[in-house]
Amino acid sequence: MTLNLKLLITGLLLIAVSIQTTQAQLDFSVYSNTYIGLTSYLGKETTDDFNSFQFNMNGQNINYSNWSLSARVIGSISPVSGGPNVSHTDFPANKISMRLTNAFSRQSNVSFSLDGIAASRGIFTLSNAEVFLIQNAQQPLQSAQNYYVQNIIQSKFQVEEGLYLNDFLSSDSYQAIVYKISILYSLYHSSGQLIKSFTKDYDFQIARNLTDGHLVGVAPDYQISIMPAAQQVTMQFQDAENYRNGISMQLNDAVSVHAMTDYEIKVKSVEAEFNKTSGGTLPLSILKIQLVPSTSALGNFNPQITLANNEQTLVRGTSSNKNIERKYTLAYWAKLGANEINTASTGTYSVSLMYILLPQ
């Protein structure tokens, strides 16, 4: 399980100014397979490249910084064929989620990636309200001296598993049912002004005789998960006290574990340093981490550990029942040394953390 952690450096350091040089043409569109077929109570996960968000820039010196991308389900998710369903209700939007999987540029001299954007790899649950997939991207949409640039972000859909699906089968025992999902995708400027929106329709088919019902609700032998709110964390240095004493954050019940035997939870950094998109680094040693048992978690936990590239043990837990969920509070502390305060420039520094569950 990996998550992204960002340190935002503001306040006492030199403020960096981003200048947008021109507003040449930027076109936004969405391409997709558009068909989601569900045959199992275990849900559905599409391919990683199911959706492609395309950002086409025509002209030199285009530069949209701190842009945002959102998704919103339009109207109800109702049957368009094979209906009505068993419950005579619309399919709930919150049973469908989206995850960003990849980002790249078609131009070899243009840098564009999920890490550069500082995008979350977490799950975004869809809704009739606007859900931001990317907010204040740390990497701009820019063409520089290129006359044409195409950047692409890929994503996939996930449909939640469960016996709730029985309510949304066709009332005709011989028919599959097809629902229409309409999603409005919106691209925003840093000021919040809409650049362009694009609506995409999807056909969501549920087979009449779903398989794997006996597997639903069965706890895995070993599983570690991190709640969505803790999958992308931002800690901000913004005043003199922060620089003098450091900053901290505590996320209650952020980590949960299922294990059929005793276990260890370890953590490591994926990167060698904190990195800033526009250049610049901070050492991993400025961050300390601790996991503290919060619910049904037995065993020993270590004091604060200093982040490093190698695996370090946070917790040694006790368990003999995989059906019991063991929860932990996740705590972070960040403190800049005198050298970092004097030399680091203003900006957002990111690092990816990997949490590892090992049986004992």
TASULTA-V859683 format. One record per backbone hydrogen bond with DSSP energy under -1.0 kcal/mol. CO is the residue of the C=O (numbers start at 1). NH is the residue of the N-H. E is the energy in kcal/mol with one decimal. If there is no record, write none. Layout:
CO_NH_E / CO_NH_E
This chain:
1_355_-3.5 / 3_353_-2.5 / 4_233_-2.1 / 5_351_-2.2 / 6_235_-2.6 / 7_349_-3.0 / 8_237_-2.7 / 9_347_-1.3 / 10_12_-1.4 / 14_346_-1.1 / 25_58_-1.9 / 27_56_-2.8 / 29_54_-3.0 / 31_52_-2.8 / 34_203_-3.2 / 36_205_-2.7 / 38_207_-2.6 / 39_211_-2.0 / 40_43_-1.5 / 41_162_-2.6 / 44_159_-3.0 / 47_50_-1.7 / 50_33_-1.2 / 51_155_-1.7 / 52_31_-2.5 / 53_153_-2.2 / 54_29_-2.0 / 55_151_-2.4 / 56_27_-3.2 / 57_149_-2.0 / 62_143_-1.9 / 64_141_-2.4 / 67_137_-3.0 / 68_188_-2.9 / 69_133_-1.9 / 69_134_-2.1 / 70_186_-1.8 / 71_131_-2.8 / 72_184_-3.2 / 76_78_-1.0 / 77_91_-2.5 / 78_180_-2.0 / 81_178_-2.7 / 84_171_-2.5 / 92_95_-1.6 / 93_96_-1.9 / 95_160_-3.0 / 96_126_-2.4 / 97_158_-2.4 / 98_124_-2.9 / 99_156_-2.2 / 102_154_-2.9 / 104_152_-3.2 / 107_110_-1.6 / 113_117_-2.3 / 114_118_-1.3 / 114_119_-2.5 / 117_138_-2.4 / 124_98_-2.4 / 127_73_-2.9 / 131_71_-2.7 / 134_69_-2.5 / 141_64_-2.7 / 143_146_-2.5 / 144_61_-4.0 / 147_59_-2.6 / 149_57_-3.3 / 150_106_-3.0 / 151_55_-2.8 / 152_104_-2.4 / 153_53_-3.4 / 154_101_-2.6 / 154_102_-1.3 / 155_51_-2.5 / 156_99_-2.1 / 157_46_-2.3 / 158_97_-2.8 / 159_44_-1.5 / 162_165_-1.2 / 163_166_-1.9 / 164_167_-1.7 / 165_168_-1.6 / 166_169_-1.0 / 167_87_-2.0 / 169_86_-2.1 / 172_175_-2.0 / 177_206_-2.7 / 178_80_-3.4 / 178_81_-1.4 / 179_204_-3.0 / 181_202_-2.7 / 182_74_-3.1 / 183_200_-2.6 / 184_72_-1.5 / 185_198_-2.9 / 186_70_-2.3 / 187_195_-3.2 / 187_196_-1.3 / 188_68_-1.7 / 189_192_-2.1 / 193_189_-3.2 / 196_187_-2.8 / 198_185_-3.1 / 200_183_-2.6 / 202_181_-2.7 / 203_36_-2.9 / 204_179_-3.1 / 205_38_-3.2 / 206_177_-2.1 / 211_41_-2.9 / 212_215_-1.6 / 215_218_-1.4 / 221_260_-1.1 / 223_258_-2.4 / 225_256_-2.5 / 227_230_-2.1 / 228_231_-1.6 / 231_4_-2.6 / 233_6_-3.3 / 235_8_-2.8 / 237_10_-2.0 / 239_243_-1.6 / 240_244_-2.0 / 241_245_-3.4 / 242_246_-2.0 / 247_334_-2.9 / 249_332_-2.9 / 251_254_-1.1 / 251_330_-2.4 / 254_227_-2.5 / 255_328_-2.8 / 256_225_-2.3 / 257_326_-2.9 / 258_223_-2.3 / 262_360_-3.0 / 263_317_-2.2 / 264_358_-2.6 / 265_314_-3.1 / 265_315_-1.5 / 266_356_-2.8 / 267_312_-2.0 / 268_354_-3.0 / 274_282_-1.6 / 275_350_-2.8 / 276_279_-2.0 / 280_276_-2.4 / 282_274_-2.8 / 283_286_-1.4 / 284_287_-2.0 / 286_335_-2.2 / 287_307_-2.6 / 288_333_-2.2 / 289_305_-2.7 / 290_331_-2.6 / 292_329_-3.2 / 295_327_-2.6 / 298_318_-2.8 / 300_316_-3.2 / 305_289_-2.4 / 308_269_-2.4 / 312_267_-2.1 / 314_302_-2.5 / 315_265_-2.4 / 316_300_-2.3 / 317_263_-2.0 / 321_324_-1.4 / 326_257_-2.3 / 327_294_-2.8 / 327_295_-1.5 / 328_255_-2.0 / 329_292_-2.4 / 330_251_-3.1 / 331_290_-1.8 / 332_249_-2.3 / 333_288_-2.9 / 334_247_-2.7 / 337_341_-2.3 / 338_342_-1.9 / 339_343_-1.7 / 340_344_-2.7 / 347_9_-3.0 / 349_7_-3.3 / 350_275_-2.4 / 351_5_-3.0 / 352_270_-3.1 / 353_3_-2.1 / 354_268_-1.6 / 356_266_-2.8 / 358_264_-2.6
